[in-house]
Structure formats: C-alpha cells, structure tokens
Amino acid sequence: MQKSNKFYSLTKLSIAVAASLSIASSVHAETEKTEKITVTGSRIASIGAESPSPVTVIDASEIKASGVTNITQLLNKLPSMAPGLTATSGAVWGNAGITTQNLRGQGSKRTLTLVNGRRHVGSIPGESTVDMNTIPVALIERIEILTGGASSIYGADAVAGVVNIITKKDFEGSELTLNTGITDRNDGENYGFNFTHGFNFDNDKGNLVFHVTYDESKRARAADRRFASRELVWIDNPAEAGLSDDDKKDNGIPDRIVDERYRLLSTPVASTFIGDRPVAFNPDGSIRDIILGEGELYDAHKGFGLAYTGAGGEQLSQNANQLVQAPVEKFVFNSTLNYEINDDLYLYTDVKYTQSEASTTYGYAKANYGGSANNSQIFIDNPYLAQSSVDYMQANNLNNVEFAKIYTDLGRAGTKYERDLFQVVTALEGFIFEDYQWQTYVQYGKSTSDNTSLNSYYQAHWDASIDPVRNAAGNIVCSVALSDAELEQLTTRSAYNIAHIKHTREQLIASGASPQDCVPHNVFATDSAALQNYMQYDTTSSQEQSQFVAHANISGDIYELPAGPLAFSAGVEYRKEKSETEPSDIQKSGLGSGYAISQAVVGEYSVREAFVELSVPVLEGVEFAEALDLSLSARLSDYSEAGTSTSWNVGLTYQPIEDIKLRISRSKSARAPNINEQFTDVSTKGDWAYQPCGVRNIERLDEKYLDNCRALGLDVTTTPDGKPTSNINWYTWATLRSSGNKELDVETANTLTAGLVFTPSFIDGLTVTVDYWDIKLDQLIGTFSHAAVLKNCVESESIDNQFCKLIERRENGEVISVDLKTLNLNQRRTKGIDFETVYKFDGSTFGLDAVPGEFRFKTLVQHLIRRDVQTDPNLPLEPTRGLFAYPMKRATLGLTYTLDNFEFQWNSRYIGEQKRSNRYTAEKYAPHHTGGLWYTDVSVSYSFTDDLTMSAGINNLTDRGTPQMPDANVGGASVYIENDTGLYDVLGKSYFANLTYRF
C-alpha cells in the first residue's frame, strides 16, 4: 500500500493554491465585505451558495412542532433514513440509550454526523458513530442532510452522505422549556426541561451561552401492545389439505397463511412429550397435561421442539418480554463562547458534557431443549420426581426425557448502561488580505461507558445444578459432587453423560468453585434464593474512546473571472481515534453463559489529510445560461493502518433560465476500517451451527455435493424412500471464534447524483426538486456468518476450499468450531429518486381572500429503484428492494398553517409495502407483503406573548399499529441489518406538550 508520497503531493498542492492568493490580491480591493454563507458539502463561502448534491433541510420550527426530545425520532421519519439504533431498536438489540442515523440504508458507520461542520466524538466503542442523544435538541437551529459522497470535503465515513447539525449562535437572554409526554397506554412517559442563558459582554464583542438539558423517558412494553406482542407464524393453508404438490401449483390458493401460535418450548414450567402426550410437571414433580391454547396441537409429529399451540394457553409470548422503548435518563451541559478579538480575528469555544443512564431487558433464561448434554434432561432418578412420574416414564420405556422451561422466576436478563461524554472545541478564524478567510481549530472528545450485565448465569454452575441425584447417604446433591466411582454406579447415565458431568466438574474447579458447594436445582418448583445466588451474577465491563482533531483551512477568491470569482478552499487535518473495551473478569475467563470468552479490544489509529476545493463560475447572465458553475474537490488521507486513500468530487450546477436549475455530481468516497474491525482479538462464544450434511438438511443438497459430505467424514446413507441421510444431527452446538484484521483496506463508494430544482416565476412560493442518486459500494468490511461458512464449505467443487479451512470437526464430521475473521468482502448497489416540494401560499392565492393566515405545504418522496446486496463474495448481488426495511416508496407530507401567534402542523408519513423475501408471492403466501400504511402526527402552538409559547401534539393520531405478519409485527425486520424496530411505530398513539418562557 502507498503511504506518504501522495499525501505530501496534495499537501504541496494545497500550499501552492494558498500561495497563489498573493497574485490575486489586487482583485479584492473592495472596502465592504459582502455577507457570504457556506452550505453543507462545501467549505467555500459564497453569495447564494447552493450544493450540486441534494440537500434536505429541517429547521427549528419543524423540530419544535414534532415535540421530540431526541432528534433521531424526527430524522427517522424522513424517507431517506433507514432504521438505525433508536429508542425502540436499542431496547431489543443492545446499546440502549444510543440513537444513530442510517442514511440511504448504507449503515450508521457510513453516515457521517457533523456538528457545525465538524466531527463529533463517537459513543459506540471502537466506532466513530455519533450518539444523537448527546446533541441537545433545544440548541439546534437547523439540520442539513446531504446525499452523496462527501469524503473529499469532510473525510472518512461520509460514504452515504452527511447529517450536519447547525446550532444556534449569539443567544441573548434566558429561555426555559418544560416538556412532557405519554403514550395512549399510559406508559413510555417522558418529561424534562432545558434552560439556555446567553449574554453579550465587552461592548458586544463577545457572547457567552450556557445550556442545560435534562430528559427522562420511561420504559414501554410490547406486552401492552397486542399488535407487537403476538407470536405470528406461517402455517400450511388448510384450504389445500389433501392436495398433491402438483395440484397446489398455480391454483390461486396461497400455500401458507398467517396464524397466531406459540411454541410449547415457551411454557413457563418444565414440559415435554412423553409418547405423543404433551405434559408439564407440577411443583411436586408429578405430571399433568400442558394447558394448550385455542385449536389443536400443531406440528406434533415434528417433535416437542417444533410443536405449536394457539393463543390462550400457558405458553408465553417471547415478543411480549421485549421493551419497545428503553428507559433513558440524560443530562447535557453545553457552553459556547464567541468573541471578536479584532475586526479580522474571532475566537470560538464549545464545551460539552453529557451523562446518561439506560437499561434494557431481554428474554428469560430457558432450558436448552434439543441439547445433547445433561442441561436439558430429566433423568428417571431425579430425586425431585414424584413416584407417579417415575412409573409413567417406566411405562413408556424412558430412562430420561428432554424438557423445556422458561425460567420466569429467575428474572429477565438485561444490561444497564452508564455513559459519560466530554468534548471541547477551540477555534480561531479570521481574514487576511481583506477577503481571505482562514480557520483553525483543535478538538478533543472522550466518551466512557460502564455496561452491567444483569441476571447472567455461570454456565458451569447451571450445568452442575440442573442434574441432581441422591448420594450414598440419601442426600440430594449435584451429580458433580459424586466421586468417579459413584458416577460409574449411575446406570441411568450414558458414557457421554458421565463425560459431561466430569467436564462440568473440571470447569467448576478451574473457576475456583467447589463441586461440593453446588446447589441442586429442582426444575419443577420455584427456584430458591440460594439457587439464584449460586447460578446468577451481575458483572460490569468498561469502555472508553477518544478523538483528537487538529484542523486548518483557508478559503477565498483567487481571481475574478467573467462569470464571477474563482474561489478555493484548502487545508490540512490530523485526527487520532483511540478505543479500549475491557470485559469483566467473568467475561474474559469464559465462566458465563455458553462459556463465551470476551477479549479486551484496544486499538488506535491516526490519519493525516490534505484537501483542496475549487469553485469555478463558467458562465453567467448569457442566453440559456443564467449560471453555470463547476465545483472540484479532492482529499488525500494517509491512515496509520489502512494506508492511503484518495477521495474526490466533481459537481456542476447549470441554470439555463431563472426558473430552472440543474445539478450533477460524481464522487468517490471512502470509509476506513474502525478500531473494532481492525483490533478485535479472538473472542469465542457458543451458538447452534446449521449443518448442511446433517439429517434433513442433506435432503436439500444437490447430488454432486454428497461426496463432499463423505469426504468430511460423514456416513452418508439412503432412507427407504430413497432420500439421502447421514449420521449427525441437522444442527449442533459449536464454538464461534471471531477476530479483527489489521490488514483491512478502506471501503470505497462511487456516487452519482443528478437533479433539477424548479422555482416557477409564475407560481410564487413554489419549489419543486427532483434528484437521482446512485451509490456503488465496494470492499465492504464484514464477516462471513457461520451459516455461510458451513454452507460454502459443502457447496463447492471439493472440500479443498477457503471455507472448510475455517471449520474444526470431529471424526464423524460434526462441527466443533468455526473461525470468523473480519474481511473486505462484499458489494452493494443502491439507487433511487427523491421528489421534494415546498409551497408557501395564503388564501388569496386561490381567490380566498377571506381566509387569513399563511400556509406551507412540504412533501418528500423517495422512490427506491435498486438495492442489491452481496452477502457472500462467492454469490451474485441479491436484489433487496421492497424487502423489509427497504420499501420501494416512502414519503412524508406536511402542512403548516400560521395565523398571528397560532400555528398548526399536520404531518403524515407513508411506508410502502414490503415482504420478507423475493420468494414471497401471492401464490405462496397470504399476505405476501405488508401493504402500505400511513402514520399521522398533529400539533398546535400558541404564543400568548412574545415570551410565552405553549405547544402540544399527538403522534400517531390514529393509533396505527404494525403490519400483522411475521417479523413486521414487531416493528420491521431485515435479514441484512438484523431485526430492527426503527421503521414502524411500535409505541402507538402518544401525546406531548411543552411550555417555553423567555426572559
């Protein structure tokens, strides 16, 4: 990889361009400075500046009317935003309390969030992703969202685009806002306040602002929302019962339909099949029938692990255990200083401190039904079994039974997050040679987090306690407490069971625990406090990361061309990112659930960058060319680990007539591998591994791959009906070893945008914008899933391939472990068209002079043309447009009515139809897609005086739930970004109000 030559070349170019200023100094002899502005996507200030790339703007009035206390709540309603981490998704998938943006569905890591055009320290350890919760909503003046590669202007991570948050400046006086809100189900309460005080000093040369925000949001549960808590599954359509496969084809009857069903595995007491009878165990160890739900017992022939029942039984909904809003409490302090040292020199400082606490809960612990070890077995000599149960098992020739149980009495596992963030920015800016503006700043930020895992359990303690026996003295003890000689007398245990007991004993001793101290577990009764103390623990891991940025740039007009000034910006930047994640001693030693071992992740990298930008006015005020402007930018980045990378952008804006402006841009952007992707040491965890050569799965393999199964050591045979089968189960518990990779290269994105802005002179107040965008991502950083590794090992020409080398197997071919390493793997292609309309008018526009007040109508529409994802570099791109989380159409419609001190806002958003897979057709599934749906929000605001304003509103006015089909009903799911509840509204109707007083 090239390291420095290009870097120094561009640095010299930047210096040369800056030096050329002296040549052009005579051009700038004006005595007055005309006010110029910068827009997101450029560092060049100009009059009437517009970006050649599409930019969406949200102003403070829209933010205020939404009633949000976290800006992500509003941004995620935009058509351009795919689900990222939200208050709801974080409650399910971890990182509760953190919210992020995911522009164009390219991932939060590829969306650069800026504050006033500068980077912000991240909050997710090992990444640069910004937590939007740390940005106080009350200080936001506007938000500019730019689609298209902007790495040449802002550096790495601006692959999909930029979210630039512009904050208020020069605030004078005091402002206090009180806010509150609650859902229609009397949960998810939020309340808080923010206070801002600013004043001028030193003859108005300086302005100092202090700001404090406090917000608290309470939890909301899926259990209180039937649309989100139901367990929906696909079932065979009864209307096709008795039909042959040929008769089912193209008969106009869907093969599968949706029904509400609950797995018997979700029973909160020990339960199993004995014979074909579904039974549960009473607290005294006796047997009873399971309380089933409505309808029959479904899929009983597939075994207890796959059997279902209807609603109304004793089975629990796993969805109901989830939170749809995590509880979050946050405090933000922000102080900003602006000071005019003299006419040509200005000082700016910004100091921020945030503190937050959040927590989330997951599902209950459960017996591992389907496992081959002792931790899911009830043996006939279990001393807690009633004699009637022993007799029943003997009558059915059973020595032991596998069982399932949801351990509600152990409490739900969860995580508590305690986070702190500090950031300080100091900037100097001024003018030289009259019109040349320079800026330099130094920025340092640090975020820390203590994450406490709640109600976790020691795996060895669990495995040991769940196998009780009587010792020679007749006392109930754990089997691990027996001597080897006593174990050999356990005729109810197989050799494998005995080996498992000995292994568990070794694990206990290695952890410093005595097998004699094991507390026997009565799986039939409520778990005792002694057992909970023995099995469960809370443990805390710590995380820390920091960011240092030093930046300098200069900009101005080089030469006066016939069409206007040739302007430039050039500069250099140095950035250093450091991160450290320190697991707890329990996590590092592998004593927890699944014997998973977590390693510390410690890493850092730096990048030196030089950049240059030119704005070239080509034509102005000629026939068919009111304006024609060219913009050019380039940045060279020299990473300490990933080598050098070049980003560039070419943009053109053309205004043939006053009413029409055309724009086009072409760019190359980059994302450097983050610390987690580079420096993660080998960590292990256990998971169920799908085995392509296992029983049942092998039936789906092409004949040509059966030899690969044999070569892997499996005994492949044929069933009486001629189907292939093998000697191993279709899944097995395996060790997964994950690690980073210091040899990773940067991801690259080639982006094209082209658009039209129409502001018809014959319709006052109307602006129509149409933009096409096309993003091509290459070298995406990721890991193979263990399922992909196992599948590709078998489904290759031979077992002499890169995938088989990542798998460790037993002699019979059963998987023991899989190595998963971070690599530059895949591609992604995304393109679409955006339509935006803003129309400002009053009643007289339509001849209704009697109607007072002013109206503002705004629409945003995204039409997704293509979204193709490569999940495996050995496979072609797979179309995912129209699948979950990526509907073909999304839109927002907004109407604002203002009359004197009164304002009313109505906003609706549309989410187009989606389906789980491209295989879902009307012939196969009903419903085969979600259908489109609308959510509507309304708000009103009234200013009683210039100093007192009250706002109130209702979000999701019609209490619209989620589409009632599997996955979508819990908020929207995607196999490519994991299940995520950020797309649909899972809270339901909610209310908010706020009161603002200025003094």
NORGIRA-V353057 format. One record per residue. N is the residue number from 1. BURIAL is + if it has 9 or more other ideal C-beta (glycine too) atoms within 8 Angstrom, else -. Layout:
# NORGIRA-V353057
n->N burial->BURIAL
n->N burial->BURIAL
This chain:
# NORGIRA-V353057
n->1 burial->-
n->2 burial->-
n->3 burial->-
n->4 burial->-
n->5 burial->-
n->6 burial->+
n->7 burial->+
n->8 burial->-
n->9 burial->+
n->10 burial->+
n->11 burial->+
n->12 burial->-
n->13 burial->+
n->14 burial->+
n->15 burial->+
n->16 burial->-
n->17 burial->+
n->18 burial->+
n->19 burial->-
n->20 burial->+
n->21 burial->+
n->22 burial->-
n->23 burial->-
n->24 burial->+
n->25 burial->+
n->26 burial->-
n->27 burial->+
n->28 burial->+
n->29 burial->-
n->30 burial->-
n->31 burial->-
n->32 burial->-
n->33 burial->-
n->34 burial->-
n->35 burial->-
n->36 burial->-
n->37 burial->-
n->38 burial->+
n->39 burial->+
n->40 burial->+
n->41 burial->+
n->42 burial->+
n->43 burial->+
n->44 burial->+
n->45 burial->-
n->46 burial->+
n->47 burial->-
n->48 burial->-
n->49 burial->+
n->50 burial->+
n->51 burial->+
n->52 burial->+
n->53 burial->+
n->54 burial->+
n->55 burial->+
n->56 burial->+
n->57 burial->-
n->58 burial->+
n->59 burial->-
n->60 burial->+
n->61 burial->-
n->62 burial->+
n->63 burial->+
n->64 burial->+
n->65 burial->+
n->66 burial->+
n->67 burial->+
n->68 burial->+
n->69 burial->+
n->70 burial->+
n->71 burial->+
n->72 burial->+
n->73 burial->+
n->74 burial->+
n->75 burial->+
n->76 burial->+
n->77 burial->+
n->78 burial->+
n->79 burial->+
n->80 burial->+
n->81 burial->+
n->82 burial->+
n->83 burial->+
n->84 burial->+
n->85 burial->+
n->86 burial->+
n->87 burial->+
n->88 burial->+
n->89 burial->+
n->90 burial->+
n->91 burial->+
n->92 burial->+
n->93 burial->+
n->94 burial->-
n->95 burial->+
n->96 burial->+
n->97 burial->+
n->98 burial->+
n->99 burial->+
n->100 burial->+
n->101 burial->+
n->102 burial->+
n->103 burial->+
n->104 burial->+
n->105 burial->+
n->106 burial->+
n->107 burial->+
n->108 burial->+
n->109 burial->+
n->110 burial->+
n->111 burial->+
n->112 burial->+
n->113 burial->+
n->114 burial->+
n->115 burial->+
n->116 burial->-
n->117 burial->+
n->118 burial->+
n->119 burial->+
n->120 burial->+
n->121 burial->+
n->122 burial->+
n->123 burial->+
n->124 burial->+
n->125 burial->+
n->126 burial->+
n->127 burial->+
n->128 burial->+
n->129 burial->+
n->130 burial->+
n->131 burial->+
n->132 burial->+
n->133 burial->+
n->134 burial->+
n->135 burial->+
n->136 burial->+
n->137 burial->+
n->138 burial->+
n->139 burial->+
n->140 burial->+
n->141 burial->+
n->142 burial->+
n->143 burial->+
n->144 burial->+
n->145 burial->+
n->146 burial->+
n->147 burial->+
n->148 burial->+
n->149 burial->+
n->150 burial->+
n->151 burial->+
n->152 burial->+
n->153 burial->+
n->154 burial->+
n->155 burial->+
n->156 burial->+
n->157 burial->+
n->158 burial->+
n->159 burial->+
n->160 burial->+
n->161 burial->+
n->162 burial->+
n->163 burial->+
n->164 burial->+
n->165 burial->+
n->166 burial->+
n->167 burial->+
n->168 burial->+
n->169 burial->-
n->170 burial->+
n->171 burial->+
n->172 burial->-
n->173 burial->+
n->174 burial->+
n->175 burial->+
n->176 burial->+
n->177 burial->+
n->178 burial->-
n->179 burial->+
n->180 burial->+
n->181 burial->+
n->182 burial->+
n->183 burial->+
n->184 burial->-
n->185 burial->+
n->186 burial->-
n->187 burial->+
n->188 burial->+
n->189 burial->+
n->190 burial->+
n->191 burial->-
n->192 burial->+
n->193 burial->+
n->194 burial->+
n->195 burial->+
n->196 burial->+
n->197 burial->+
n->198 burial->+
n->199 burial->-
n->200 burial->+
n->201 burial->-
n->202 burial->-
n->203 burial->-
n->204 burial->-
n->205 burial->+
n->206 burial->+
n->207 burial->+
n->208 burial->+
n->209 burial->+
n->210 burial->+
n->211 burial->+
n->212 burial->+
n->213 burial->+
n->214 burial->+
n->215 burial->+
n->216 burial->+
n->217 burial->+
n->218 burial->+
n->219 burial->+
n->220 burial->+
n->221 burial->+
n->222 burial->+
n->223 burial->-
n->224 burial->-
n->225 burial->+
n->226 burial->-
n->227 burial->+
n->228 burial->+
n->229 burial->+
n->230 burial->+
n->231 burial->+
n->232 burial->+
n->233 burial->+
n->234 burial->-
n->235 burial->+
n->236 burial->-
n->237 burial->+
n->238 burial->-
n->239 burial->-
n->240 burial->+
n->241 burial->-
n->242 burial->-
n->243 burial->-
n->244 burial->-
n->245 burial->-
n->246 burial->-
n->247 burial->-
n->248 burial->+
n->249 burial->-
n->250 burial->-
n->251 burial->-
n->252 burial->-
n->253 burial->-
n->254 burial->+
n->255 burial->+
n->256 burial->+
n->257 burial->+
n->258 burial->+
n->259 burial->-
n->260 burial->+
n->261 burial->+
n->262 burial->+
n->263 burial->+
n->264 burial->+
n->265 burial->+
n->266 burial->+
n->267 burial->+
n->268 burial->+
n->269 burial->+
n->270 burial->+
n->271 burial->+
n->272 burial->+
n->273 burial->+
n->274 burial->+
n->275 burial->-
n->276 burial->-
n->277 burial->-
n->278 burial->+
n->279 burial->+
n->280 burial->+
n->281 burial->+
n->282 burial->+
n->283 burial->-
n->284 burial->-
n->285 burial->+
n->286 burial->+
n->287 burial->+
n->288 burial->-
n->289 burial->-
n->290 burial->+
n->291 burial->-
n->292 burial->+
n->293 burial->+
n->294 burial->-
n->295 burial->-
n->296 burial->-
n->297 burial->-
n->298 burial->+
n->299 burial->-
n->300 burial->+
n->301 burial->-
n->302 burial->-
n->303 burial->-
n->304 burial->+
n->305 burial->+
n->306 burial->-
n->307 burial->+
n->308 burial->+
n->309 burial->+
n->310 burial->+
n->311 burial->+
n->312 burial->-
n->313 burial->+
n->314 burial->-
n->315 burial->+
n->316 burial->+
n->317 burial->+
n->318 burial->+
n->319 burial->+
n->320 burial->+
n->321 burial->+
n->322 burial->+
n->323 burial->+
n->324 burial->+
n->325 burial->+
n->326 burial->+
n->327 burial->+
n->328 burial->+
n->329 burial->+
n->330 burial->+
n->331 burial->+
n->332 burial->+
n->333 burial->+
n->334 burial->+
n->335 burial->+
n->336 burial->+
n->337 burial->+
n->338 burial->+
n->339 burial->+
n->340 burial->+
n->341 burial->-
n->342 burial->-
n->343 burial->-
n->344 burial->-
n->345 burial->+
n->346 burial->+
n->347 burial->+
n->348 burial->+
n->349 burial->+
n->350 burial->+
n->351 burial->+
n->352 burial->+
n->353 burial->+
n->354 burial->+
n->355 burial->+
n->356 burial->+
n->357 burial->+
n->358 burial->+
n->359 burial->+
n->360 burial->+
n->361 burial->+
n->362 burial->-
n->363 burial->+
n->364 burial->+
n->365 burial->-
n->366 burial->+
n->367 burial->+
n->368 burial->-
n->369 burial->+
n->370 burial->-
n->371 burial->+
n->372 burial->-
n->373 burial->+
n->374 burial->+
n->375 burial->+
n->376 burial->+
n->377 burial->+
n->378 burial->+
n->379 burial->+
n->380 burial->+
n->381 burial->-
n->382 burial->+
n->383 burial->+
n->384 burial->+
n->385 burial->+
n->386 burial->+
n->387 burial->-
n->388 burial->-
n->389 burial->+
n->390 burial->+
n->391 burial->-
n->392 burial->+
n->393 burial->+
n->394 burial->+
n->395 burial->-
n->396 burial->-
n->397 burial->-
n->398 burial->+
n->399 burial->-
n->400 burial->+
n->401 burial->+
n->402 burial->+
n->403 burial->+
n->404 burial->+
n->405 burial->+
n->406 burial->+
n->407 burial->+
n->408 burial->-
n->409 burial->-
n->410 burial->+
n->411 burial->-
n->412 burial->+
n->413 burial->+
n->414 burial->+
n->415 burial->+
n->416 burial->+
n->417 burial->+
n->418 burial->+
n->419 burial->+
n->420 burial->+
n->421 burial->+
n->422 burial->+
n->423 burial->+
n->424 burial->+
n->425 burial->+
n->426 burial->+
n->427 burial->+
n->428 burial->+
n->429 burial->+
n->430 burial->+
n->431 burial->+
n->432 burial->-
n->433 burial->+
n->434 burial->+
n->435 burial->+
n->436 burial->+
n->437 burial->+
n->438 burial->+
n->439 burial->+
n->440 burial->+
n->441 burial->+
n->442 burial->+
n->443 burial->+
n->444 burial->+
n->445 burial->+
n->446 burial->+
n->447 burial->+
n->448 burial->+
n->449 burial->+
n->450 burial->+
n->451 burial->+
n->452 burial->+
n->453 burial->+
n->454 burial->+
n->455 burial->+
n->456 burial->+
n->457 burial->+
n->458 burial->+
n->459 burial->+
n->460 burial->+
n->461 burial->+
n->462 burial->+
n->463 burial->+
n->464 burial->+
n->465 burial->+
n->466 burial->+
n->467 burial->+
n->468 burial->+
n->469 burial->+
n->470 burial->-
n->471 burial->+
n->472 burial->-
n->473 burial->-
n->474 burial->-
n->475 burial->-
n->476 burial->-
n->477 burial->+
n->478 burial->+
n->479 burial->+
n->480 burial->+
n->481 burial->+
n->482 burial->+
n->483 burial->-
n->484 burial->-
n->485 burial->-
n->486 burial->+
n->487 burial->+
n->488 burial->-
n->489 burial->-
n->490 burial->+
n->491 burial->-
n->492 burial->-
n->493 burial->+
n->494 burial->-
n->495 burial->-
n->496 burial->-
n->497 burial->+
n->498 burial->+
n->499 burial->-
n->500 burial->+
n->501 burial->+
n->502 burial->+
n->503 burial->-
n->504 burial->+
n->505 burial->+
n->506 burial->-
n->507 burial->+
n->508 burial->+
n->509 burial->+
n->510 burial->-
n->511 burial->+
n->512 burial->-
n->513 burial->+
n->514 burial->-
n->515 burial->+
n->516 burial->-
n->517 burial->-
n->518 burial->+
n->519 burial->+
n->520 burial->+
n->521 burial->+
n->522 burial->-
n->523 burial->+
n->524 burial->+
n->525 burial->-
n->526 burial->-
n->527 burial->+
n->528 burial->-
n->529 burial->-
n->530 burial->-
n->531 burial->+
n->532 burial->+
n->533 burial->-
n->534 burial->+
n->535 burial->+
n->536 burial->+
n->537 burial->-
n->538 burial->+
n->539 burial->+
n->540 burial->+
n->541 burial->+
n->542 burial->+
n->543 burial->+
n->544 burial->+
n->545 burial->+
n->546 burial->+
n->547 burial->+
n->548 burial->+
n->549 burial->+
n->550 burial->+
n->551 burial->+
n->552 burial->+
n->553 burial->+
n->554 burial->+
n->555 burial->+
n->556 burial->+
n->557 burial->+
n->558 burial->+
n->559 burial->-
n->560 burial->-
n->561 burial->+
n->562 burial->-
n->563 burial->+
n->564 burial->-
n->565 burial->+
n->566 burial->+
n->567 burial->+
n->568 burial->+
n->569 burial->+
n->570 burial->+
n->571 burial->+
n->572 burial->+
n->573 burial->+
n->574 burial->+
n->575 burial->+
n->576 burial->+
n->577 burial->+
n->578 burial->+
n->579 burial->+
n->580 burial->+
n->581 burial->+
n->582 burial->-
n->583 burial->+
n->584 burial->+
n->585 burial->-
n->586 burial->+
n->587 burial->+
n->588 burial->+
n->589 burial->-
n->590 burial->+
n->591 burial->+
n->592 burial->+
n->593 burial->-
n->594 burial->-
n->595 burial->+
n->596 burial->+
n->597 burial->+
n->598 burial->-
n->599 burial->+
n->600 burial->+
n->601 burial->+
n->602 burial->-
n->603 burial->+
n->604 burial->-
n->605 burial->+
n->606 burial->+
n->607 burial->+
n->608 burial->+
n->609 burial->+
n->610 burial->+
n->611 burial->+
n->612 burial->+
n->613 burial->+
n->614 burial->+
n->615 burial->+
n->616 burial->+
n->617 burial->+
n->618 burial->-
n->619 burial->+
n->620 burial->+
n->621 burial->-
n->622 burial->-
n->623 burial->-
n->624 burial->-
n->625 burial->+
n->626 burial->-
n->627 burial->+
n->628 burial->+
n->629 burial->+
n->630 burial->+
n->631 burial->+
n->632 burial->+
n->633 burial->+
n->634 burial->+
n->635 burial->+
n->636 burial->+
n->637 burial->+
n->638 burial->+
n->639 burial->+
n->640 burial->-
n->641 burial->+
n->642 burial->+
n->643 burial->+
n->644 burial->+
n->645 burial->+
n->646 burial->+
n->647 burial->+
n->648 burial->+
n->649 burial->+
n->650 burial->+
n->651 burial->+
n->652 burial->+
n->653 burial->+
n->654 burial->+
n->655 burial->+
n->656 burial->-
n->657 burial->-
n->658 burial->-
n->659 burial->-
n->660 burial->+
n->661 burial->+
n->662 burial->+
n->663 burial->+
n->664 burial->+
n->665 burial->+
n->666 burial->+
n->667 burial->+
n->668 burial->+
n->669 burial->+
n->670 burial->+
n->671 burial->+
n->672 burial->+
n->673 burial->+
n->674 burial->+
n->675 burial->+
n->676 burial->+
n->677 burial->+
n->678 burial->+
n->679 burial->+
n->680 burial->+
n->681 burial->+
n->682 burial->-
n->683 burial->+
n->684 burial->+
n->685 burial->+
n->686 burial->+
n->687 burial->+
n->688 burial->-
n->689 burial->+
n->690 burial->+
n->691 burial->+
n->692 burial->+
n->693 burial->+
n->694 burial->+
n->695 burial->+
n->696 burial->-
n->697 burial->+
n->698 burial->+
n->699 burial->-
n->700 burial->-
n->701 burial->+
n->702 burial->-
n->703 burial->-
n->704 burial->-
n->705 burial->+
n->706 burial->+
n->707 burial->-
n->708 burial->+
n->709 burial->+
n->710 burial->+
n->711 burial->-
n->712 burial->+
n->713 burial->+
n->714 burial->+
n->715 burial->-
n->716 burial->+
n->717 burial->-
n->718 burial->-
n->719 burial->-
n->720 burial->-
n->721 burial->-
n->722 burial->-
n->723 burial->-
n->724 burial->+
n->725 burial->+
n->726 burial->+
n->727 burial->-
n->728 burial->+
n->729 burial->+
n->730 burial->-
n->731 burial->+
n->732 burial->+
n->733 burial->-
n->734 burial->+
n->735 burial->+
n->736 burial->+
n->737 burial->+
n->738 burial->+
n->739 burial->+
n->740 burial->+
n->741 burial->+
n->742 burial->-
n->743 burial->-
n->744 burial->+
n->745 burial->+
n->746 burial->+
n->747 burial->+
n->748 burial->+
n->749 burial->+
n->750 burial->+
n->751 burial->+
n->752 burial->+
n->753 burial->+
n->754 burial->+
n->755 burial->+
n->756 burial->+
n->757 burial->+
n->758 burial->+
n->759 burial->+
n->760 burial->-
n->761 burial->-
n->762 burial->-
n->763 burial->-
n->764 burial->-
n->765 burial->-
n->766 burial->+
n->767 burial->+
n->768 burial->+
n->769 burial->+
n->770 burial->+
n->771 burial->+
n->772 burial->+
n->773 burial->+
n->774 burial->+
n->775 burial->+
n->776 burial->+
n->777 burial->+
n->778 burial->+
n->779 burial->+
n->780 burial->+
n->781 burial->+
n->782 burial->-
n->783 burial->+
n->784 burial->+
n->785 burial->-
n->786 burial->+
n->787 burial->-
n->788 burial->+
n->789 burial->+
n->790 burial->+
n->791 burial->+
n->792 burial->+
n->793 burial->+
n->794 burial->+
n->795 burial->+
n->796 burial->+
n->797 burial->-
n->798 burial->-
n->799 burial->+
n->800 burial->-
n->801 burial->+
n->802 burial->-
n->803 burial->+
n->804 burial->+
n->805 burial->-
n->806 burial->+
n->807 burial->+
n->808 burial->-
n->809 burial->+
n->810 burial->-
n->811 burial->-
n->812 burial->+
n->813 burial->+
n->814 burial->+
n->815 burial->+
n->816 burial->-
n->817 burial->+
n->818 burial->+
n->819 burial->-
n->820 burial->+
n->821 burial->+
n->822 burial->+
n->823 burial->+
n->824 burial->-
n->825 burial->+
n->826 burial->+
n->827 burial->+
n->828 burial->+
n->829 burial->+
n->830 burial->+
n->831 burial->+
n->832 burial->+
n->833 burial->+
n->834 burial->+
n->835 burial->+
n->836 burial->+
n->837 burial->+
n->838 burial->+
n->839 burial->+
n->840 burial->+
n->841 burial->+
n->842 burial->-
n->843 burial->+
n->844 burial->-
n->845 burial->-
n->846 burial->-
n->847 burial->-
n->848 burial->-
n->849 burial->-
n->850 burial->-
n->851 burial->-
n->852 burial->-
n->853 burial->+
n->854 burial->+
n->855 burial->+
n->856 burial->+
n->857 burial->+
n->858 burial->+
n->859 burial->+
n->860 burial->+
n->861 burial->+
n->862 burial->+
n->863 burial->+
n->864 burial->+
n->865 burial->-
n->866 burial->+
n->867 burial->+
n->868 burial->+
n->869 burial->+
n->870 burial->+
n->871 burial->-
n->872 burial->+
n->873 burial->-
n->874 burial->-
n->875 burial->-
n->876 burial->-
n->877 burial->+
n->878 burial->+
n->879 burial->-
n->880 burial->+
n->881 burial->+
n->882 burial->+
n->883 burial->+
n->884 burial->+
n->885 burial->+
n->886 burial->+
n->887 burial->+
n->888 burial->-
n->889 burial->+
n->890 burial->+
n->891 burial->+
n->892 burial->+
n->893 burial->+
n->894 burial->+
n->895 burial->+
n->896 burial->+
n->897 burial->+
n->898 burial->+
n->899 burial->+
n->900 burial->-
n->901 burial->-
n->902 burial->+
n->903 burial->+
n->904 burial->+
n->905 burial->+
n->906 burial->+
n->907 burial->+
n->908 burial->+
n->909 burial->+
n->910 burial->+
n->911 burial->+
n->912 burial->+
n->913 burial->+
n->914 burial->+
n->915 burial->+
n->916 burial->+
n->917 burial->-
n->918 burial->-
n->919 burial->-
n->920 burial->+
n->921 burial->-
n->922 burial->-
n->923 burial->-
n->924 burial->+
n->925 burial->+
n->926 burial->+
n->927 burial->+
n->928 burial->+
n->929 burial->+
n->930 burial->+
n->931 burial->-
n->932 burial->+
n->933 burial->+
n->934 burial->-
n->935 burial->+
n->936 burial->+
n->937 burial->+
n->938 burial->+
n->939 burial->+
n->940 burial->+
n->941 burial->+
n->942 burial->+
n->943 burial->+
n->944 burial->-
n->945 burial->-
n->946 burial->-
n->947 burial->-
n->948 burial->+
n->949 burial->+
n->950 burial->+
n->951 burial->+
n->952 burial->+
n->953 burial->+
n->954 burial->+
n->955 burial->+
n->956 burial->+
n->957 burial->+
n->958 burial->-
n->959 burial->-
n->960 burial->+
n->961 burial->+
n->962 burial->+
n->963 burial->+
n->964 burial->+
n->965 burial->+
n->966 burial->+
n->967 burial->+
n->968 burial->+
n->969 burial->+
n->970 burial->+
n->971 burial->+
n->972 burial->+
n->973 burial->+
n->974 burial->+
n->975 burial->-
n->976 burial->-
n->977 burial->+
n->978 burial->-
n->979 burial->+
n->980 burial->+
n->981 burial->+
n->982 burial->+
n->983 burial->+
n->984 burial->+
n->985 burial->+
n->986 burial->+
n->987 burial->+
n->988 burial->+
n->989 burial->+
n->990 burial->+
n->991 burial->+
n->992 burial->+
n->993 burial->+
n->994 burial->+
n->995 burial->+
n->996 burial->+
n->997 burial->+
n->998 burial->+
n->999 burial->-
